[in-house]
Amino acid sequence: MSPFVRAVTRIESESDAEGWRVARIPVGSVRQTCVELLRFGADIEVMAPPELRAKMVEVAAAMNMIYVQ
């Protein structure tokens, strides 16, 4: 994560009932952001923008086809 992204990332201080916290980070291209966020595995859920969420779904489904047979 670049210094700029770290500087403008905002993470809510309070967790929800399941222990999740909302983080808002600036994104560049959908593809590059997807690649960067995949390193978090199941410890992250992309809520927006819709194009990024769709890309995450697409990549996760493709990985599922490889690893779950």
N, C-alpha and C positions, 0 to 999 in steps of 0.2 A: 504494500500500500504506500503510495507516495506521501511525502510530507504534507502536500496540499490536502489530500483526501483525509489524512489523520487530523489536520487542523480544523476542517469544517464538518467532520463527522459529529453527529449529535446522538447520544444514547440516553434514553429516558432513565432516570434514577430508580424508578419504581418498577417492580416486576408485576406481571399479571398473576392470576390465581394459579397458573401452571408453571410459574417461574420464568416466563419469557419477558424480554424487554425489547422495546422498539428502538431500532437504530436507523437514523437517516444519514445516508452517505451520498455524495455526488457520484454520478455514473457517467462514463464516457460512452463508448460503443457498447451495444448490447452484448455482442460476442465477447469482447474483452472482459466486461464486468462479469459475465457468466463464468468465464474461465477462472477469474479471481475468487468468486464466491463458492465455486465447487469445492474448494479446499476445506470449507467448513462442514461438508457432508450434510448429515441430518441435523446438525446443530443450528441450522439457519432455515428460515422460510422467507422467500422473497414475496412481498405483498404488492409492490408497485415499482416501476411502471409495468403495465400489462405486457408490453413486449418482452421485457426481461423475465417476467414470471413465465411467459409462454416458452421462452428459450430454455429456461431451467427445466421445465416440464419435458420438453423435447429431448434434452440431453439426458435427463434421468431415465426416461423411457428407453432410450437407445442403450444406456448402460445396463438397464434391467434385462434387455434382450441378450446382452453378452454374458452377464453373470448369473442369471437365473434361468436355468434350462431344465 
